[in-house]
Amino acid sequence: MASFGVLLLAASALLLTLADRSIKLGLFHLGVLLFVLVYWLAVVYNNGFMAGAVAVMVAAVLMAFSVQGAGRPLYLVAAKWALRVVVFGSLLAGVFFPDWALVPFGVSDRSLFGFSTRLVGLATSPNYLGLAAATLLIVELTSASKARRLLSAAGLGVVASLAVAAYVMLWAQSRGVIIAAFVAALSLLLSRLLGQSNWAYVASSWLAVGSSALVVFWIPGDVFLNDSLDDSSSGRVDIWASVLSSWDQYRLFGVSQNSATLIQYGAGNAHNGLLELLVTGGMPLLSAALVLFISSSVIILRAGSAGALAGVVLVFVSWQFLFGTPLRLTSLNWNLLVVILLVGACSRASFTQLVSSRAVSTSC
């Protein structure tokens, strides 16, 4: 009954979005619908109507509502404050309730940036907390220029939020998230140096997608690289080699979650965005994801300065493809937060682009 209710809610949200005349759906939104539909079909085909299918339906609901709210200023404000609650709350939990909010050193076997523990806080894992903190950092960076004065209340609030988000992200010690956030911030800086050019975002994103394909198809077969990188990558190279050895099982339509765990040495996911899409839904799902990326890139290139947030989020998502699974929709996890922000940001850029193009045509 719960699954059926979620299915109805998802269908209703999508129909409301399609029926709202103030929302102009374009190539990107068709790409989102295609991606969600193919993902759902792949999960149902391989696993039946189980928890994974429900997760995709929940994702569809949230994406539909993010499209509806994207053209309204409160969308970004609400997202920002929700992230602030999680990030600031996690930092306070780490300071005042360390036994509950920290992962002791030795359990995670990691010590970066001077931290001998990893902060979990209000999230379900250090990686997900790092994801939330990095997302807040990105949202703050893209809207920081809107603070009129640095010493004003708004300016000081943005500075404090940036500092706390960066500190929490480093304390969570999620290496893939830190790399992706660093490249996203670098892309934002480069874009502004080039005069609000969005080519930096698109080029960086596609470089990441290409690199994620290169590492999984090249590194596992190189003995020297395999040995030297396996420890530093927390065993990811062995997982990639295991997945690639079972190529014939999943390349067409993917496999069930049970089989996926077996061919990944018991790992919960492939720890690579492209491999995870292939294992989950084969070539149809990978193709749908590429359509989503292409349509996102087109909007970002056309939207000018209005596409800054969408561009930075796309860079952040794509650079997680190397070691993570940012488009994973088979479980209710914090990755959904970034996917939904991407949908909302691209929808907002698309809406702004449509309004500005109408204004230009009217003046002519």
N, C-alpha and C positions, 0 to 999 in steps of 0.2 A: 504493500500500500504506500509506503514511504517513497519507494522508487517511482511508482506511478504518479504520485503527487509532484515529485521533482520534475518528472517528464512534462506534466501539464504546465507547471510553473515556467519551465524553460520555453515551451512552445508559446505560452501567453506573452512572455517578455519579448520574444523575437517578433511576434505578430504586432505587439504594441509599437515596437521600434519601426517596423515596416509601415505601420499605419500613420505614424506621426509625420505630418506634412512638413513640419519645421526641420526635420532631419533629412538631409539629402544623402542618400546612400550611393556610393560610387564603387569603383574597382576594389578599393581596400576593404569595404564592408562585405562585398561578395567574396573576397579572399578569406575574411574571417569566418563567414558562414560555411564556406567550402572546407576550411581547415577543421572546424568543429564537427561538421557532419561526417567527414571522412574519418576523423578520430573516433567518433562515436560508433560508426559502422565497423571499424577495425576492432575496437574493444568488444563489441557485441559478437562479431564473427568469431573472434578467437577465444572469448571467455564466457559468452552468454550474457544475459542481463544481470550483472553483478555489481559490486561496489564501484568498479572502474567506470562502468557506464553511467552510474549515478554521478560520479565525480565530473565526468564530461558534461552532464546536464547542468550541474551546479555552475560549472565554468561558463556554459552558454547563457545562463541566467545573469550572472555577474557581468559578462561581456555586453549583453544586450542593454543592461541598465547603464553601463559605462558609456555606451554609444549615445543613449538618450540624454545623459547629463553632461556630455563632454563640451557642448557649446555654451554651457552656463558656467560662470565664474566660480560658483560654489563647489563644483566638482573637484577642482584642484585644491581648494582650501580644505575641504573635508578630507581628502586623501592625505594632505600634509599633516593635519592635526591628528589623524588616526595613527600615522607613522610616528609622530612626536610622542604620543602616549606610550607606544610600545618601546621606543628607543630610550626615552628618558626614564620610564618605569623600570626598564631592564638595568640601566645604570644604577639606579637607587637600590634595586634588589641585590645587585652585585656588591654594593658597598655595605648595606645593612643586614642582608641575609645571605652571606657567602656560601654557607653550607648547602643552601637550597639552589642558589642561582649560578653556581660555578661548576665546571667540570675540572676535577683535580688533575694536576700534572701527573703524567704516567698513564692515565686512562686514555687520553687522546694522543699522548706521546708527541707533543708539539710545544715549542717555546719560541714564539716570534715577537719581535718588537718590545722585548723586555718583560712580556707577560709569561708567567709560569703556569697560568690556568687559562681556561677558555670560558667566556661568559655565555650563558644560556639565557638568563633573565626570563622574560615573559614569553619566549618562543619555545618551540619543542626541540630545538637543537642549535648548537652554535652557528652552523651554516645558515640556518633560516634567520637567526637574529642578525648575522652579518648581512644577509640579503635585505632585510628590512632597513637596517642602518644605511646601507649603500643606496637604497632607493630614496630614502629621505635626503641623503646628501645630494643626489642628482636633482631632486625636485627643488631643493633650496638653491642649488647653484644656478639652475635655469631661471629662477625667479628672483635671484638676489639683486639684479640690476633695478628691480622695481622699488627697492627701498630707497627713498629719496635722499636720506642723509644717514651716514654710517652711525652717527651718535644719536639718532632719533630712536624712539622706542621700537619701531619696526626694524630699523637697521641692527640694533643690538640684539633683538630677538633672532634675526636671521644668522648673525655671527655666532650666537650661543648655540643655536640648533646645528649649524655646520660643525662646530667644534665637538659637540657631544656625539653627533652622528659619526664623525671620523674616529673619535676615541672608541666608541662602542664597536664599530666595524673592525678596528685593529685588535681589540680585546677578544672579539669572537674568533679571530684567527682563521677565517675561511679564505684560503689562499686564492681560489678561483674567483671569488667575489671581489677580493681586493684588487686583483689584476684587472678585472672587468671594469670596476669603478674608476681605477686610475686611468685606463685607456679612454673611458667615457669622458672624464674630466679634461683629459688632454685634447680630445676631439672638440669639446666645447671651446677650449682656449684657442685652438687652431682655427676653428670656424669664425670666431670673433676677430682674430687677427687678419683673416682673409676678407673681412667686411661682410659678415653674416652669411658667408657662402656655406651651403649645406652639403657640398661635395665631400667635405671631410668626414661627415657622419656616414654617408653611404659607402665611401671607399673603405673606411675602417671596418664597417660591418661586413662587407663582402670579403675583405681580407681575413677576418676572423672565421667566417664560414669555410673559406678555402683552406685555412690552416687547420681547422678541426677535422677536415677530411684527410689532410696530409698526415697529421700525427697518427691517426688510427690505422692508416693503410701502410705507413712507412716504418714507424718506430717499432711496432711489435716484431717485424721481420728482421730488424737490425740487432744482432746479438749484443754489440757494444752499447748501443743506445738503450736497449732493453734492460741490461744489467745496471747501467748507471742511473737510469731514470725511474726504475720501478720503486725503489725505496722512497725517493723524494716525492713520487706521485701517489703514495699510499696504496700501492698495488694496482693502480689503474692500468698499467701496461699489460699485466697478466689478464686482467678482465677483458681488455680490448682483444688480446690474442685469442682468448677463449671464445668471444663472440664471433670473431672472424673465422675461426675454425668451423663454425656452424652456419656459415654463410647461406648454404642451400636451404636451410630450414626456415629462414625468416625473410629472405630478400624479396619475395613476391608479395606476401600479404601479412607478414609478421607472425608471431607465435603467441600462445597463451602466457599469462603471467607466470604460471608454474614452469613452463618450458624456458621462459626467459631467465628465470632465476637459476635454472640448472645449467644453461649454457654460459652464464656469467659467474661461474664459481660461487654460486650462492649469493652474489651481490644483488641488492635491490634494484639497481638500474645499471645502464651501460657506462655511466660516467663520461659520456660524450653525447652532445646534442644530436648529431646526425645518426650515430649508431642507435641511440634510443628511439628515434623516430622510425628507423628501419625495423628494429626488433618489435616495436609496438604495432606498426601498420604496414610495413613493407614499402615498396615503391609508391603506392598511391598516397600514403600519408606523407612521405618525404616530398613528393611533388606538390601536395597541398601546402606544405610548410614553405616551399620555395615560392609559390604563388603569393603567399602572405608576405614574404620578405620583399618580393619584387614590387608588389602594390604599395607596401610601406615606403620603399625607396622612392617610388614615383611621387607620392604625396609629399615626402620630406623635401625632395628636390624642387617641387613647384611652390611650396608654401612660404619660402623666404624665411624671414626671422620668426614667423609664427610657428615654424616647424622645428624650432630649437629643442623643445622638450621631447618631441617625438624622435628626433634624430639622436639625442643623447641616450634615450631609453633603448632605442634599437641597437646602438653600439653596445650598451650594457648587456642586453640580452644575447647578442651574437657572440661576444667575447666569453660568455659563460659556456658556449658550445664546446670549447676545448676540453674542459674537465667536468662539466656539469650538464644538467638536463632542464634548461629554463622553460621549455615549452611542454613539459610533462604534465598531462592532464588526467592521468589514470589514478590519482589519489588526491585527497583534499589536503594540499600542502601549501606552503608559503610561496611557492613558485607562481601560483595563481595571481598573487599580488602584482608581480611584475608584468605578467601577460595582460592583465586587465588595465594596468597603467599604460601599457603600449597601445592597446586598443583605444582607450580614452584620449591619449595624447594625439594619436594619428587622426582620430575623428575630429578632434578640436582643430588640428592643423588643416584638415580637409574643409571644415566648415568656414574657417577664416579665409582660406584660399578662395572658396566659392563666393563669399561676401565681397572680397576685394576685387575679384574679377568682374562681378556684376557692377560694382561702383565704377570701374574703369570703362566698361562698355557703355554705361549710362552717360558718363561725362563726354565720351567721344560722340 
